[in-house]
């Protein structure tokens, strides 16, 4: 992983070989450097972000995402650390849905349901990567491309996917998604980074704000049952709240998920009023001791806040540490879980001739 030090003033892209996949394909890790202390490393296996170096208020850099030590670890036992998630992020109940009168059955990989694309989702696929040198604004980027075959993991249609990681001189990591299909399909793309703005330890002391007055409660198997108000519940993060403040409250939803693992319905005051695809604030995460602040802005209608409930100490992280519950959290911008079976939720159907586009920005600053 890149060393923890402040960068020079020149945006740059570096690369290094990580090894071979079991099928013999080479995996390369690229590091984007915005020249102002923000560095992002990603590889062409799963589009996985292996490190994200962010300075604190004193200029000292730390990796704020969880990772694994080696390529072999990512292949064998990755719980979605840093992955591109698709073809359908989050859960589909019983792995079944009907589209245009045709029934589809996906492989079940989360108890009785399908999670994050199935047995081998986009986070376990080889992506083609093209580095993009700095532009006039000092932005450096990686363009990742993958073709998901018709029938892959039970889905219809050949899907052409392009994901672009851009690191800006303004301290923003932007993800742009684009996809086209030759048959009607369902699509929900996201990114599955586990953030820890301290760089180590627990995230329970972080403060989180979610501009959402509603969320989607879940049943005992974590499938949404509808939409409910957050008012008066531990799910009300409309004002900044310490994550550990209510995570052990005796609330049925927290008991079912072993913490937070729910989709929030964004109130979505768009930055470009009147434009449905404009960006909206999805989350604000802050860590007082380091001063690091991350704002997440997105064109998506929801965000899944997951408090790392199933990290059980069986994994060793990228720096040799044992990874336990609460060591990282996810803020996955997305459409809602199980939308193909819930016509009242925003549609996730993509048809031939349409172009799916989505953007999420992670804006880093100091408090």
C-alpha positions as CSV (number, residue, x, y, z in Angstrom):
1,X,0.0,0.0,0.0
2,X,1.2,3.6,-0.5
3,X,3.2,5.1,2.3
4,X,1.5,7.4,4.8
5,X,3.0,10.8,3.9
6,X,1.9,14.0,2.3
7,X,2.2,14.2,-1.5
8,X,4.0,16.6,-3.7
9,X,2.1,19.4,-5.5
10,X,2.0,17.6,-8.8
11,X,-1.0,15.3,-9.6
12,X,0.3,11.9,-10.7
13,X,-0.6,8.2,-11.4
14,X,1.6,5.3,-10.4
15,X,1.2,1.6,-10.8
16,X,2.6,-1.7,-9.5
17,X,1.9,-5.4,-10.2
18,X,-0.1,-7.3,-7.5
19,X,0.1,-10.8,-9.0
20,X,-2.0,-13.2,-11.0
21,X,-5.5,-14.4,-10.6
22,X,-6.1,-18.2,-10.6
23,X,-7.0,-18.0,-14.3
24,X,-3.6,-16.4,-15.0
25,X,-4.7,-12.8,-15.6
26,X,-2.5,-10.1,-14.3
27,X,-3.7,-7.7,-11.6
28,X,-2.3,-4.2,-11.4
29,X,-2.8,-1.6,-8.7
30,X,-2.9,2.0,-9.7
31,X,-2.5,4.9,-7.3
32,X,-4.0,8.3,-8.1
33,X,-2.4,11.3,-6.3
34,X,-4.1,14.7,-6.4
35,X,-0.9,16.4,-5.3
36,X,-2.4,17.7,-2.1
37,X,-2.3,14.7,0.1
38,X,-5.2,12.7,-1.1
39,X,-4.3,9.4,-2.7
40,X,-6.5,6.5,-3.9
41,X,-5.3,3.1,-4.8
42,X,-7.4,0.7,-6.9
43,X,-6.9,-2.6,-8.8
44,X,-8.5,-4.2,-11.8
45,X,-9.8,-7.1,-9.8
46,X,-13.3,-6.0,-8.7
47,X,-12.4,-2.4,-9.2
48,X,-11.4,-2.7,-5.6
49,X,-10.2,0.4,-3.8
50,X,-7.3,-0.9,-1.6
51,X,-6.4,2.3,0.1
52,X,-7.5,5.9,0.4
53,X,-5.0,8.2,2.1
54,X,-6.5,11.3,3.6
55,X,-4.6,14.0,5.6
56,X,-5.8,15.0,9.1
57,X,-5.9,18.6,10.4
58,X,-2.1,18.5,11.0
59,X,-1.3,17.2,7.5
60,X,-0.6,13.6,8.6
61,X,-2.0,11.0,6.2
62,X,-3.8,7.8,7.1
63,X,-5.6,5.1,5.2
64,X,-9.4,5.6,5.8
65,X,-10.7,2.4,4.2
66,X,-10.4,-1.2,5.3
67,X,-8.4,-3.6,3.1
68,X,-6.7,-6.9,3.1
69,X,-3.0,-7.7,3.0
70,X,-2.7,-9.6,-0.4
71,X,-4.4,-10.2,-3.7
72,X,-4.9,-13.8,-2.6
73,X,-6.8,-12.6,0.4
74,X,-9.1,-10.5,-1.8
75,X,-9.7,-13.5,-4.0
76,X,-10.4,-16.0,-1.2
77,X,-12.2,-14.1,1.5
78,X,-13.1,-10.5,0.7
79,X,-16.3,-9.4,2.5
80,X,-16.8,-6.7,-0.3
81,X,-14.0,-4.5,1.0
82,X,-13.7,-1.7,-1.6
83,X,-15.6,-3.4,-4.4
84,X,-17.8,-2.2,-7.2
85,X,-21.1,-3.9,-6.5
86,X,-23.4,-5.2,-9.2
87,X,-25.2,-6.3,-11.2
88,X,-27.6,-5.7,-8.3
89,X,-26.3,-4.1,-5.1
90,X,-27.9,-5.2,-1.9
91,X,-30.6,-7.9,-1.5
92,X,-33.2,-9.5,-3.8
93,X,-35.7,-11.6,-1.8
94,X,-35.4,-15.3,-2.5
95,X,-33.2,-14.3,-5.6
96,X,-36.5,-14.1,-7.6
97,X,-38.3,-11.5,-9.6
98,X,-40.5,-11.1,-12.6
99,X,-39.6,-8.7,-15.4
100,X,-41.9,-8.2,-18.4
101,X,-43.7,-11.5,-17.6
102,X,-40.4,-13.5,-17.4
103,X,-39.4,-15.1,-14.1
104,X,-35.7,-14.9,-13.1
105,X,-34.0,-17.0,-10.4
106,X,-30.6,-15.8,-9.2
107,X,-28.1,-17.8,-7.1
108,X,-28.7,-17.6,-3.4
109,X,-25.6,-16.4,-1.5
110,X,-27.1,-14.7,1.6
111,X,-29.2,-17.3,3.3
112,X,-32.5,-17.5,1.4
113,X,-31.6,-14.3,-0.7
114,X,-29.3,-12.9,-3.3
115,X,-26.8,-10.3,-2.1
116,X,-24.5,-7.9,-4.0
117,X,-24.8,-9.6,-7.4
118,X,-24.8,-13.2,-6.4
119,X,-22.1,-15.8,-6.0
120,X,-19.6,-13.9,-8.1
121,X,-20.7,-10.3,-8.5
122,X,-18.8,-7.4,-10.1
123,X,-16.5,-7.2,-7.1
124,X,-15.0,-10.5,-8.0
125,X,-14.5,-9.9,-11.8
126,X,-11.5,-8.7,-13.8
127,X,-12.0,-5.1,-15.1
128,X,-10.1,-3.4,-17.8
129,X,-8.5,-0.2,-16.4
130,X,-7.2,2.8,-18.4
131,X,-5.4,5.6,-16.4
132,X,-6.3,9.1,-17.4
133,X,-3.5,11.7,-16.8
134,X,-4.1,15.0,-15.1
135,X,-6.4,17.4,-16.9
136,X,-6.2,21.2,-16.8
137,X,-7.9,21.3,-13.4
138,X,-5.5,18.8,-11.9
139,X,-7.9,15.9,-11.9
140,X,-6.5,12.4,-12.3
141,X,-8.7,9.4,-13.1
142,X,-9.1,5.7,-13.8
143,X,-11.7,4.3,-16.3
144,X,-12.8,0.7,-15.5
145,X,-14.8,-1.3,-18.1
146,X,-16.5,-4.7,-17.7
147,X,-18.9,-6.6,-20.0
148,X,-21.4,-8.7,-18.0
149,X,-22.6,-11.6,-20.2
150,X,-26.2,-12.4,-20.9
151,X,-27.2,-15.0,-18.2
152,X,-24.4,-14.1,-15.8
153,X,-25.6,-14.8,-12.3
154,X,-29.0,-15.4,-13.7
155,X,-29.5,-11.9,-15.2
156,X,-30.7,-11.2,-18.7
157,X,-28.9,-9.1,-21.3
158,X,-25.3,-8.3,-22.1
159,X,-24.4,-5.3,-20.0
160,X,-21.6,-2.9,-20.9
161,X,-20.5,-1.2,-17.7
162,X,-18.1,1.7,-17.3
163,X,-17.0,3.1,-13.9
164,X,-14.7,6.2,-13.6
165,X,-12.8,7.1,-10.5
166,X,-11.7,10.7,-10.5
167,X,-9.5,12.3,-7.8
168,X,-9.8,16.0,-7.8
169,X,-7.5,18.8,-6.7
170,X,-10.5,20.0,-4.6
171,X,-10.3,16.9,-2.3
172,X,-13.1,15.0,-4.0
173,X,-13.2,11.4,-5.0
174,X,-15.9,11.0,-7.6
175,X,-17.4,7.8,-9.0
176,X,-19.3,7.9,-12.3
177,X,-21.2,4.9,-13.4
178,X,-22.6,4.2,-16.9
179,X,-24.2,1.1,-18.4
180,X,-26.1,-0.1,-21.5
181,X,-27.9,-3.4,-22.1
182,X,-29.2,-5.3,-25.1
183,X,-32.1,-6.8,-23.2
184,X,-34.3,-5.5,-20.3
185,X,-32.5,-6.1,-17.0
186,X,-32.5,-4.9,-13.4
187,X,-29.5,-2.8,-12.4
188,X,-28.3,-1.3,-9.1
189,X,-24.7,-0.3,-9.0
190,X,-22.8,0.9,-5.8
191,X,-19.5,0.9,-4.1
192,X,-18.7,-1.0,-0.9
193,X,-16.0,0.8,1.0
194,X,-15.6,0.4,4.7
195,X,-14.6,3.8,6.0
196,X,-12.8,4.7,9.2
197,X,-11.8,8.4,9.3
198,X,-9.5,7.7,12.3
199,X,-7.4,5.3,10.2
200,X,-7.7,2.6,12.9
201,X,-9.8,1.6,15.9
202,X,-13.6,1.8,16.1
203,X,-15.9,4.0,14.2
204,X,-18.4,4.2,17.1
205,X,-17.0,7.6,18.1
206,X,-17.6,9.0,14.6
207,X,-20.5,11.4,14.1
208,X,-22.9,10.7,11.3
209,X,-25.6,12.9,9.7
210,X,-28.1,11.4,7.2
211,X,-30.5,13.9,5.6
212,X,-33.4,11.4,5.5
213,X,-36.7,11.5,7.3
214,X,-37.6,7.9,6.2
215,X,-35.9,4.5,6.0
216,X,-36.8,1.0,4.9
217,X,-37.3,-1.3,7.9
218,X,-36.5,-5.0,7.3
219,X,-37.8,-8.4,8.3
220,X,-35.8,-11.1,10.1
221,X,-33.8,-11.9,6.9
222,X,-33.1,-8.2,6.2
223,X,-35.5,-7.7,3.3
224,X,-37.4,-4.4,3.3
225,X,-41.0,-4.5,4.5
226,X,-41.9,-0.9,3.4
227,X,-41.0,2.7,4.3
228,X,-41.2,4.2,7.8
229,X,-40.4,7.5,9.5
230,X,-37.2,7.8,11.5
231,X,-38.6,10.3,14.0
232,X,-38.4,9.0,17.5
233,X,-36.2,6.0,16.6
234,X,-32.5,5.2,16.7
235,X,-32.6,5.7,12.9
236,X,-33.0,9.5,13.1
237,X,-29.6,10.9,12.0
238,X,-31.0,14.2,10.7
239,X,-28.7,15.9,13.2
240,X,-25.1,14.8,13.7
241,X,-25.2,11.8,16.1
242,X,-22.4,9.6,17.5
243,X,-22.7,6.2,15.9
244,X,-22.3,4.4,19.2
245,X,-24.9,6.5,21.0
246,X,-27.9,4.2,20.1
247,X,-26.5,1.2,18.3
248,X,-27.2,-1.1,21.3
249,X,-30.7,0.3,21.9
250,X,-33.4,-2.4,22.4
251,X,-35.0,-1.6,19.1
252,X,-36.3,-4.5,17.0
253,X,-34.6,-3.3,13.8
254,X,-31.2,-3.0,15.5
255,X,-31.6,-6.5,17.0
256,X,-32.5,-8.0,13.6
257,X,-29.5,-6.5,11.8
258,X,-27.1,-6.7,14.8
259,X,-26.7,-2.9,14.4
260,X,-27.3,-0.7,11.4
261,X,-27.8,-2.4,8.0
262,X,-30.6,-0.4,6.5
263,X,-31.5,1.8,3.5
264,X,-32.3,5.4,4.2
265,X,-34.7,7.3,1.8
266,X,-32.9,10.5,1.0
267,X,-34.9,13.8,1.3
268,X,-32.8,14.8,-1.7
269,X,-32.6,18.6,-1.9
270,X,-30.8,18.5,-5.2
271,X,-27.8,20.8,-5.9
272,X,-29.3,21.5,-9.3
273,X,-33.0,22.3,-8.5
274,X,-35.4,20.8,-11.0
275,X,-32.9,18.3,-12.4
276,X,-33.8,14.8,-11.3
277,X,-30.2,13.6,-11.8
278,X,-28.7,16.4,-9.7
279,X,-26.5,15.6,-6.8
280,X,-27.9,15.6,-3.3
281,X,-26.2,15.3,0.1
282,X,-26.5,11.6,1.3
283,X,-24.3,11.6,4.4
284,X,-21.8,13.6,6.5
285,X,-19.3,11.6,8.5
286,X,-16.8,13.3,10.9
287,X,-14.1,12.3,13.3
288,X,-13.4,14.9,15.9
289,X,-9.9,13.8,17.0
290,X,-8.4,13.9,13.5
291,X,-10.6,16.6,12.1
292,X,-11.4,14.6,9.0
293,X,-14.8,15.1,7.5
294,X,-16.3,13.2,4.5
295,X,-19.5,14.4,2.8
296,X,-21.2,12.0,0.4
297,X,-23.2,13.5,-2.4
298,X,-25.1,11.3,-4.9
299,X,-27.7,11.1,-7.7
300,X,-29.1,8.0,-6.1
301,X,-32.4,8.0,-4.1
302,X,-31.0,6.0,-1.1
303,X,-28.0,5.2,1.0
304,X,-27.3,2.0,2.9
305,X,-25.6,2.7,6.2
306,X,-24.0,-0.5,7.4
307,X,-22.0,-0.5,10.7
308,X,-19.9,-3.5,9.9
309,X,-22.0,-5.9,12.1
310,X,-20.6,-9.1,10.6
311,X,-16.9,-8.3,11.0
312,X,-16.1,-11.0,13.5
313,X,-12.4,-11.0,14.0
314,X,-11.7,-13.8,11.5
315,X,-10.0,-11.4,9.0
316,X,-6.7,-9.7,9.2
317,X,-6.6,-6.2,7.7
318,X,-4.0,-4.6,5.4
319,X,-1.8,-3.5,8.2
320,X,-1.9,-6.8,10.1
321,X,-4.7,-5.8,12.5
322,X,-7.6,-8.1,13.4
323,X,-10.8,-6.6,11.9
324,X,-13.8,-6.6,14.3
325,X,-17.3,-5.3,14.4
326,X,-17.4,-1.6,14.2
327,X,-13.9,-1.1,12.8
328,X,-15.4,0.3,9.6
329,X,-18.8,1.5,8.2
330,X,-20.3,1.6,4.7
331,X,-22.3,4.4,3.1
332,X,-23.5,2.7,-0.1
333,X,-25.4,5.1,-2.4
334,X,-28.0,3.0,-4.3
335,X,-31.5,2.3,-5.3
336,X,-33.5,0.5,-2.7
337,X,-33.0,-3.2,-1.7
338,X,-35.4,-5.7,-3.4
339,X,-36.8,-3.0,-5.8
340,X,-37.5,-5.6,-8.5
341,X,-40.2,-7.0,-6.2
342,X,-41.5,-3.7,-4.9
343,X,-43.2,-1.6,-7.6
344,X,-43.7,1.2,-5.1
345,X,-39.9,1.7,-4.9
346,X,-38.0,3.7,-7.6
347,X,-37.5,1.4,-10.6
348,X,-34.2,-0.4,-11.3
349,X,-35.1,-1.6,-14.8
350,X,-32.8,-0.7,-17.6
351,X,-33.9,-1.3,-21.2
352,X,-32.2,-1.4,-24.6
353,X,-31.5,2.1,-25.9
354,X,-31.4,3.6,-22.4
355,X,-28.1,4.7,-20.7
356,X,-27.9,4.2,-17.0
357,X,-25.9,7.0,-15.3
358,X,-25.1,7.6,-11.7
359,X,-22.6,9.7,-9.8
360,X,-21.4,9.7,-6.2
361,X,-18.9,12.1,-4.7
362,X,-16.8,11.8,-1.5
363,X,-15.8,15.3,-0.5
364,X,-13.0,15.4,2.1
365,X,-12.4,18.4,4.3
366,X,-11.2,19.4,7.8
367,X,-13.2,20.5,10.8
